[in-house]
Amino acid sequence: MGLFIALVILAIIVVAIALSVKIVPQQRVGVVERLGKFNRLLTPGINILVPIIDHVRVNHDLRIQQANVPPQTVITKDNVQVQIDTIIFYQIVSPEQATYGISDYVFGVRNITTATLRQIIGKLELDETLSGREKISTEIRHALDEATEKWGVRIERVEVLDIKPPADIQDSMDKQMKAERSKRAIVLEAEAAKQDMILRAEGDKQSKILKAEGDKEARIREAEGFRQAQELEALGQAKAIQAVAEAEKVRIEMLRAAGLDENVLAYKSFEALGEIAKGPANKVFIPSNAIETLGAVGAIGEMFKAVKKTDA
């Protein structure tokens, strides 16, 4: 009998310890009520409760969670029914408010999302709805933030997963898209042909310009070569005339040194001029004051004849 009582007492102690010790995992909290009234939160780790008096009402997960909102059929501003599928990402920031502020915060989030979605889509036309996912998500999040602030829930993100218009409108949109793509392909092809023609014309233009530049350069070089040739030829003739004149000058100086008078020198000078003028390209200009000396040429000739007879 004593052994039985000891076993019963031991079982009661074990049960009491089991009910008193509560281990809470990381990123989770428990809401503790004492005699039906909120008492405290159980933090991660080992927590001690008073058996029978303390009671864990609910455990909350503090990690970011997601709630899928069932697809909603809403009507756009231009009276088109579309089906929209959304998903909400949220996090509990106040376990006490999430427990006592609303009976089911997930259900509340879904209902607010549905109501807000109908209001937003009712102000948008179909094209705006299909292209305005980011705008829709932002407005839903703002509406949820205002409501869930009192629930101890923070909305992290709202995503519009899919927007499905009616089948007939979807078929029309597909045809329109195909027509638009065909139009774009034709425009691109025409643009490519235009660019090809422009490039070809530009290439032909550049070719003609380069050819004309080449012909111009060739003519300029040919003219430059001809000019240089003429200059060299004229320079050669000038040097030849200068050489002849220098030689004649030396000869006259020698004759003068031999004691011949001015008439003889003038005669010899005109003989030299005659030799110079024999060239096909040579022209000799005689000064007017030298013409008077020509009259004495005959006398000079007679003088030379007399000298020869005397020598004989």
BAKEGU-324407 format. One line per 8 residues: number of its first residue (from 0); their letters; for each residue x, y, z of N, C-alpha, C. Coordinates in steps of 0.02 Angstrom, whole numbers, plus 50000, padded with zeros to 5 digits. Example, Ala and Ser with C-alpha at 12.3 -4.5 7.8 and 13.67 -1.06 7.14 Angstrom:
<rs>
0) as) 50660/49716/50390/50615/49775/50390/50660/49835/50390  50642/49888/50354/50684/49947/50357/50645/50002/50394
</rs>
This chain:
<rs>
0) mglfialv) 50042/49940/50000/50000/50000/50000/50044/50063/50000  50095/50062/50041/50140/50119/50042/50176/50129/49976  50194/50072/49945/50228/50076/49880/50181/50107/49827  50119/50089/49829/50071/50116/49780/50063/50191/49789  50059/50212/49851/50052/50284/49864/50114/50321/49840  50172/50291/49851/50234/50323/49828/50236/50329/49753  50213/50276/49719/50211/50279/49645/50163/50332/49620  50106/50338/49655/50057/50389/49634/50086/50458/49644
8) ilaiivva) 50119/50468/49702/50148/50533/49714/50203/50548/49663  50243/50498/49646/50295/50507/49596/50265/50524/49528  50210/50491/49510/50178/50506/49445/50151/50576/49444  50122/50598/49502/50095/50666/49505/50152/50717/49497  50209/50701/49529/50267/50747/49523/50292/50750/49451  50295/50693/49418/50318/50691/49348/50270/50730/49304  50205/50720/49315/50156/50756/49274/50161/50831/49288  50170/50849/49350/50175/50920/49368/50236/50952/49335
16) ialsvkiv) 50291/50914/49337/50352/50940/49305/50341/50947/49230  50309/50896/49200/50296/50899/49127/50252/50958/49109  50204/50972/49153/50159/51028/49139/50192/51095/49156  50241/51094/49200/50273/51156/49221/50328/51178/49173  50363/51131/49145/50419/51147/49101/50394/51149/49029  50408/51205/48996/50388/51214/48926/50448/51237/48885  50466/51199/48834/50522/51216/48790/50495/51247/48726  50516/51308/48712/50492/51345/48653/50549/51348/48601
24) pqqrvgvv) 50536/51327/48538/50588/51330/48486/50604/51402/48467  50660/51410/48430/50680/51475/48406/50629/51503/48357  50620/51569/48358/50573/51605/48315/50500/51586/48328  50487/51563/48388/50418/51550/48409/50407/51579/48478  50346/51599/48491/50326/51624/48558/50259/51593/48576  50249/51587/48641/50185/51562/48666/50150/51615/48708  50085/51619/48702/50045/51666/48741/50018/51629/48802  50037/51652/48861/50019/51618/48924/49963/51657/48958
32) erlgkfnr) 49910/51621/48977/49855/51649/49015/49855/51618/49085  49847/51659/49133/49842/51635/49203/49770/51647/49227  49737/51592/49238/49667/51594/49259/49624/51632/49208  49640/51620/49142/49601/51650/49088/49621/51719/49068  49672/51748/49100/49693/51816/49085/49765/51814/49059  49778/51859/49011/49846/51861/48983/49896/51875/49038  49949/51834/49038/50000/51841/49089/50067/51862/49060  50093/51823/49013/50158/51838/48984/50167/51798/48920
40) lltpgini) 50226/51809/48888/50245/51772/48827/50300/51724/48844  50296/51665/48815/50350/51617/48821/50401/51630/48768  50463/51642/48788/50517/51655/48741/50553/51591/48723  50592/51590/48669/50628/51529/48651/50673/51504/48707  50671/51439/48719/50710/51408/48773/50664/51373/48822  50689/51364/48884/50651/51330/48937/50611/51382/48977  50547/51369/48986/50503/51413/49024/50466/51370/49077  50455/51399/49135/50421/51365/49190/50350/51393/49198
48) lvpiidhv) 50301/51348/49200/50231/51367/49209/50205/51339/49275  50153/51372/49300/50120/51346/49360/50065/51299/49337  50071/51236/49354/50021/51188/49330/49950/51208/49349  49905/51194/49305/49833/51206/49312/49817/51281/49310  49858/51322/49341/49844/51395/49342/49864/51428/49277  49923/51412/49252/49947/51441/49189/49927/51395/49132  49911/51429/49075/49890/51392/49016/49916/51427/48953  49946/51388/48909/49970/51416/48845/49912/51415/48796
56) rvnhdlri) 49890/51475/48780/49831/51479/48736/49850/51464/48663  49904/51496/48638/49922/51487/48568/49997/51498/48560  50026/51465/48511/50096/51476/48493/50097/51511/48425  50140/51562/48419/50146/51601/48357/50215/51590/48326  50214/51586/48260/50276/51580/48222/50297/51651/48201  50356/51673/48221/50379/51741/48206/50413/51747/48138  50420/51693/48103/50450/51697/48036/50400/51727/47986  50428/51750/47928/50384/51776/47875/50345/51719/47846
64) qqanvppq) 50280/51728/47842/50236/51676/47817/50198/51702/47756  50166/51656/47721/50128/51675/47662/50057/51648/47667  50012/51687/47637/49942/51668/47635/49917/51676/47564  49895/51622/47535/49868/51623/47468/49795/51647/47469  49782/51697/47430/49713/51722/47424/49680/51685/47366  49624/51654/47376/49590/51618/47322/49578/51664/47262  49583/51637/47201/49571/51679/47141/49504/51715/47145  49506/51779/47130/49447/51821/47134/49426/51844/47065
72) tvitkdnv) 49361/51840/47051/49335/51866/46988/49308/51936/47000  49340/51985/46968/49322/52055/46978/49306/52086/46910  49272/52144/46912/49250/52177/46850/49289/52242/46843  49316/52253/46784/49354/52313/46770/49308/52372/46755  49338/52429/46746/49300/52490/46731/49263/52485/46666  49290/52448/46617/49257/52440/46552/49216/52375/46550  49193/52351/46609/49146/52294/46614/49174/52229/46585  49235/52214/46602/49265/52151/46582/49282/52112/46646
80) qvqidtii) 49260/52049/46648/49275/52007/46707/49344/51976/46700  49384/51985/46751/49451/51956/46752/49460/51917/46818  49499/51867/46815/49514/51826/46874/49585/51841/46897  49592/51861/46960/49657/51882/46986/49677/51837/47045  49738/51812/47042/49765/51769/47094/49822/51806/47129  49816/51813/47196/49866/51850/47234/49893/51808/47292  49950/51830/47319/49981/51798/47376/50008/51853/47422  50000/51842/47488/50019/51892/47538/50076/51863/47581
88) fyqivspe) 50128/51903/47591/50182/51884/47637/50177/51929/47699  50173/51899/47758/50163/51938/47819/50207/51910/47875  50212/51948/47930/50251/51928/47988/50217/51954/48051  50215/51913/48102/50186/51933/48166/50239/51972/48205  50222/52033/48223/50268/52076/48261/50245/52086/48333  50181/52072/48347/50154/52078/48415/50108/52017/48428  50136/51965/48457/50095/51905/48470/50033/51918/48512  50038/51964/48561/49981/51979/48603/49923/52008/48563
96) qatygisd) 49939/52057/48519/49886/52087/48477/49860/52037/48426  49905/51995/48399/49882/51945/48351/49836/51894/48383  49841/51885/48449/49797/51838/48484/49731/51869/48504  49734/51931/48530/49674/51962/48557/49645/52017/48512  49683/52040/48462/49658/52093/48419/49608/52069/48367  49614/52008/48344/49569/51979/48294/49567/51904/48304  49511/51875/48288/49504/51802/48300/49546/51762/48252  49549/51784/48187/49589/51748/48137/49619/51799/48090
104) yvfgvrni) 49682/51817/48102/49713/51870/48061/49724/51847/47989  49734/51784/47976/49743/51761/47907/49679/51770/47868  49623/51751/47898/49558/51760/47865/49544/51834/47853  49562/51876/47903/49552/51948/47895/49594/51976/47839  49657/51954/47833/49700/51977/47780/49671/51959/47712  49645/51899/47705/49617/51877/47641/49555/51918/47624  49513/51932/47673/49452/51970/47659/49468/52042/47639  49515/52073/47673/49534/52142/47656/49565/52143/47586
112) ttatlrqi) 49605/52093/47571/49636/52090/47504/49582/52085/47450  49532/52042/47462/49479/52034/47412/49440/52099/47403  49422/52132/47458/49383/52194/47453/49424/52249/47419  49486/52255/47438/49529/52307/47408/49540/52293/47335  49547/52230/47317/49558/52212/47247/49498/52232/47204  49438/52222/47230/49379/52241/47191/49376/52317/47181  49394/52354/47233/49393/52427/47227/49445/52452/47177  49504/52422/47179/49558/52445/47134/49542/52429/47062
120) igklelde) 49522/52367/47048/49508/52346/46979/49448/52383/46951  49400/52401/46995/49341/52438/46971/49359/52507/46944  49418/52533/46960/49440/52598/46935/49486/52593/46874  49503/52533/46855/49550/52523/46800/49517/52489/46741  49538/52507/46680/49516/52472/46621/49558/52409/46612  49538/52367/46564/49571/52302/46556/49645/52310/46540  49661/52354/46494/49732/52363/46476/49773/52387/46536  49744/52433/46575/49779/52457/46635/49787/52402/46687
128) tlsgreki) 49736/52359/46691/49740/52303/46739/49794/52254/46720  49798/52238/46656/49848/52189/46633/49919/52215/46640  49928/52280/46635/49995/52308/46638/50010/52341/46705  49963/52338/46753/49972/52375/46816/49978/52330/46876  50014/52274/46869/50022/52229/46927/50056/52262/46986  50108/52299/46972/50144/52332/47026/50100/52383/47062  50061/52420/47024/50016/52469/47054/49964/52435/47097  49936/52381/47073/49885/52344/47111/49915/52317/47176
136) steirhal) 49975/52288/47171/50007/52260/47231/50021/52314/47283  50043/52373/47260/50059/52428/47306/49997/52453/47342  49942/52460/47306/49881/52485/47337/49852/52434/47386  49855/52370/47370/49831/52318/47416/49873/52319/47480  49938/52327/47472/49981/52328/47531/49966/52387/47576  49954/52446/47547/49938/52504/47587/49873/52494/47626  49823/52464/47593/49760/52451/47627/49768/52401/47683  49808/52349/47673/49820/52299/47725/49860/52328/47783
144) deatekwg) 49908/52372/47768/49948/52402/47822/49904/52441/47870  49856/52477/47845/49812/52516/47888/49770/52472/47934  49749/52414/47909/49706/52369/47948/49746/52325/47995  49801/52298/47972/49838/52248/48012/49883/52279/48064  49890/52346/48064/49931/52378/48114/49904/52364/48185  49838/52358/48192/49806/52344/48257/49805/52270/48272  49823/52229/48225/49821/52157/48235/49889/52128/48254  49940/52169/48257/50007/52145/48272/50038/52108/48213
152) vriervev) 50014/52122/48153/50038/52088/48092/50066/52141/48045  50124/52128/48017/50154/52173/47968/50155/52140/47900  50129/52175/47850/50128/52150/47782/50195/52164/47750  50230/52112/47729/50296/52119/47699/50292/52130/47623  50248/52094/47591/50245/52098/47518/50179/52071/47493  50155/52101/47438/50095/52077/47404/50112/52066/47331  50097/52007/47307/50113/51990/47237/50050/51968/47200  50040/51997/47141/49987/51975/47096/50016/51920/47052
160) ldikppad) 49994/51859/47063/50023/51803/47027/49998/51798/46955  49933/51808/46946/49906/51798/46879/49843/51840/46870  49834/51863/46809/49774/51900/46789/49747/51867/46725  49689/51837/46730/49661/51800/46674/49597/51834/46649  49599/51861/46588/49537/51888/46558/49494/51831/46531  49432/51845/46509/49390/51793/46480/49422/51762/46418  49399/51702/46400/49429/51665/46344/49423/51702/46278  49363/51732/46265/49355/51767/46201/49400/51828/46196
168) iqdsmdkq) 49407/51864/46253/49451/51922/46253/49524/51900/46246  49541/51845/46279/49609/51819/46273/49624/51800/46201  49574/51770/46167/49584/51752/46096/49593/51814/46053  49553/51866/46067/49561/51929/46029/49629/51961/46042  49650/51957/46104/49716/51985/46121/49772/51947/46086  49764/51881/46082/49815/51841/46046/49818/51860/45973  49759/51868/45942/49757/51888/45871/49788/51957/45862  49770/52003/45907/49798/52070/45903/49874/52069/45911
176) mkaerskr) 49897/52026/45957/49969/52021/45967/50004/51993/45906  49973/51942/45874/50002/51914/45813/50004/51966/45758  49948/52004/45751/49946/52056/45700/49999/52109/45713  50008/52127/45777/50058/52177/45795/50128/52152/45780  50140/52088/45794/50205/52060/45780/50219/52057/45705  50166/52039/45666/50175/52038/45593/50189/52108/45567  50152/52156/45593/50163/52226/45573/50234/52248/45590  50255/52229/45650/50322/52249/45671/50375/52216/45627
184) aivleaea) 50362/52153/45608/50410/52118/45564/50414/52151/45496  50355/52171/45469/50354/52205/45404/50391/52272/45408  50377/52308/45462/50410/52373/45471/50486/52365/45477  50506/52315/45515/50578/52302/45522/50610/52282/45456  50573/52241/45418/50599/52220/45353/50606/52280/45306  50554/52323/45305/50557/52383/45263/50614/52429/45286  50621/52435/45352/50675/52477/45378/50743/52449/45359  50749/52382/45361/50812/52351/45342/50827/52363/45268
192) akqdmilr) 50774/52357/45225/50784/52370/45154/50803/52443/45142  50771/52488/45179/50787/52559/45173/50860/52572/45192  50881/52544/45248/50949/52553/45270/50999/52524/45220  50979/52467/45190/51023/52436/45140/51032/52482/45080  50976/52511/45056/50980/52556/45000/51021/52619/45017  51010/52644/45078/51047/52703/45099/51122/52689/45101  51139/52631/45130/51209/52612/45135/51240/52601/45066  51202/52569/45021/51228/52559/44954/51239/52626/44919
200) aegdkqsk) 51190/52671/44925/51197/52737/44893/51255/52775/44924  51261/52770/44989/51316/52804/45023/51383/52776/45000  51386/52709/44993/51447/52678/44969/51465/52699/44898  51413/52701/44854/51425/52723/44785/51448/52796/44784  51417/52837/44827/51436/52908/44830/51509/52914/44852  51527/52878/44904/51596/52881/44928/51645/52856/44876  51623/52804/44839/51667/52777/44787/51680/52830/44732  51625/52864/44712/51633/52915/44661/51675/52973/44686
208) ilkaegdk) 51664/52992/44749/51703/53047/44777/51777/53029/44779  51792/52967/44802/51861/52946/44805/51893/52942/44735  51853/52918/44686/51878/52915/44618/51894/52985/44591  51846/53031/44604/51857/53100/44581/51917/53132/44615  51924/53117/44680/51982/53143/44716/52047/53114/44688  52044/53049/44670/52104/53018/44640/52121/53049/44573  52069/53060/44530/52082/53092/44465/52109/53162/44474  52080/53198/44523/52103/53266/44535/52176/53266/44558
216) earireae) 52193/53221/44603/52261/53217/44628/52310/53198/44572  52287/53152/44527/52330/53131/44472/52343/53190/44425  52289/53228/44409/52297/53286/44364/52342/53339/44396  52333/53349/44462/52375/53398/44496/52449/53377/44494  52461/53314/44506/52530/53290/44505/52559/53293/44435  52517/53276/44384/52540/53279/44315/52559/53351/44296  52514/53399/44315/52528/53470/44301/52590/53493/44338  52596/53470/44401/52654/53490/44440/52718/53463/44409
224) gfrqaqel) 52715/53400/44385/52773/53372/44352/52792/53409/44288  52739/53426/44248/52752/53463/44186/52783/53531/44201  52756/53564/44254/52783/53630/44272/52855/53625/44294  52870/53574/44335/52938/53566/44358/52985/53550/44300  52959/53510/44251/53000/53495/44193/53016/53558/44154  52965/53600/44143/52977/53663/44107/53026/53708/44145  53017/53710/44212/53062/53751/44251/53134/53726/44246  53141/53660/44249/53209/53631/44243/53239/53644/44174
232) ealgqaka) 53196/53638/44122/53221/53650/44054/53242/53723/44046  53198/53768/44071/53214/53839/44066/53277/53856/44106  53283/53823/44165/53342/53834/44206/53404/53809/44171  53399/53752/44137/53456/53726/44099/53476/53772/44043  53426/53797/44006/53441/53843/43951/53473/53907/43978  53445/53931/44036/53473/53992/44065/53546/53982/44085  53560/53924/44114/53628/53910/44134/53674/53904/44073  53647/53873/44018/53687/53867/43957/53704/53936/43929
240) iqavaeae) 53651/53979/43927/53663/54048/43901/53713/54084/43946  53705/54074/44012/53750/54107/44058/53822/54083/44048  53828/54017/44034/53896/53990/44023/53927/54019/43959  53885/54024/43906/53911/54053/43843/53931/54125/43853  53886/54161/43890/53900/54232/43902/53964/54241/43943  53974/54197/43992/54034/54201/44032/54097/54188/43990  54089/54137/43946/54147/54121/43902/54162/54180/43855  54109/54210/43828/54120/54267/43783/54150/54327/43820
248) kvriemlr) 54127/54334/43883/54154/54388/43923/54229/54379/43933  54247/54316/43948/54318/54301/43957/54358/54315/43893  54329/54293/43835/54363/54304/43771/54373/54378/43757  54319/54417/43772/54324/54489/43760/54377/54520/43805  54378/54496/43867/54428/54523/43913/54499/54508/43887  54506/54449/43860/54572/54430/43833/54590/54473/43773  54540/54485/43728/54552/54528/43670/54570/54599/43693  54535/54621/43744/54548/54688/43769/54618/54692/43799
256) aagldenv) 54635/54638/43833/54703/54636/43861/54757/54635/43807  54738/54609/43746/54786/54607/43691/54794/54675/43658  54756/54726/43675/54765/54793/43649/54719/54810/43592  54666/54771/43576/54619/54786/43522/54575/54843/43543  54555/54883/43493/54514/54941/43510/54441/54921/43520  54399/54970/43533/54329/54958/43550/54289/54934/43490  54306/54956/43429/54268/54934/43371/54277/54859/43359  54338/54835/43368/54350/54763/43359/54312/54724/43412
264) layksfea) 54314/54750/43472/54278/54715/43525/54203/54714/43512  54177/54769/43486/54105/54771/43469/54089/54721/43415  54133/54715/43365/54122/54668/43311/54121/54596/43337  54169/54581/43379/54172/54513/43407/54112/54498/43452  54089/54551/43486/54030/54541/43528/53969/54524/43487  53963/54559/43429/53905/54543/43386/53912/54475/43355  53972/54453/43342/53982/54384/43318/53959/54334/43371  53977/54349/43433/53956/54304/43488/53881/54304/43495
272) lgeiakgp) 53851/54362/43488/53778/54365/43493/53746/54325/43437  53777/54328/43379/53751/54288/43323/53753/54214/43339  53807/54191/43369/53812/54121/43387/53760/54102/43439  53750/54146/43487/53700/54133/43539/53631/54129/43510  53615/54172/43461/53548/54175/43432/53533/54117/43387  53583/54076/43369/53570/54019/43324/53527/53965/43356  53522/53961/43422/53481/53910/43456/53407/53918/43439  53368/53862/43436/53297/53866/43417/53255/53903/43469
280) ankvfips) 53277/53901/43531/53236/53933/43583/53266/53996/43609  53319/54021/43577/53354/54080/43602/53331/54142/43564  53319/54193/43601/53302/54259/43572/53349/54310/43602  53377/54354/43559/53425/54403/43581/53396/54473/43570  53395/54512/43623/53371/54581/43619/53431/54627/43621  53437/54671/43568/53494/54716/43562/53473/54785/43586  53509/54815/43632/53491/54882/43657/53497/54933/43601  53459/54987/43606/53457/55039/43553/53523/55076/43546
288) naietlga) 53559/55083/43603/53623/55119/43598/53678/55079/43565  53664/55012/43557/53715/54970/43524/53707/54972/43448  53650/54998/43424/53639/54998/43351/53688/55046/43317  53707/55100/43352/53752/55148/43321/53820/55117/43305  53836/55068/43345/53902/55037/43334/53903/54995/43271  53840/54972/43250/53838/54929/43190/53865/54964/43129  53861/55031/43126/53886/55068/43068/53962/55063/43060  53993/55049/43116/54066/55044/43114/54091/54975/43096
296) vgaigemf) 54044/54928/43087/54064/54859/43072/54104/54856/43006  54080/54893/42954/54115/54892/42889/54186/54920/42894  54191/54972/42933/54258/55001/42942/54305/54954/42977  54277/54917/43025/54318/54868/43061/54342/54814/43013  54295/54794/42967/54314/54742/42918/54370/54766/42873  54367/54828/42849/54418/54855/42806/54485/54859/42842  54481/54873/42907/54542/54879/42946/54577/54811/42951  54540/54760/42958/54568/54693/42963/54600/54672/42897
304) kavkktda) 54568/54692/42841/54597/54675/42775/54665/54710/42766  54668/54774/42788/54731/54811/42781/54786/54781/42822  54768/54758/42880/54819/54725/42925/54845/54664/42892  54802/54623/42860/54823/54560/42828/54871/54575/42770  54856/54629/42728/54899/54645/42671/54969/54665/42695  54970/54705/42748/55034/54727/42775/55076/54669/42799  55046/54622/42829/55081/54562/42853/55109/54521/42795  55070/54522/42738/55093/54485/42682/55155/54519/42654
</rs>
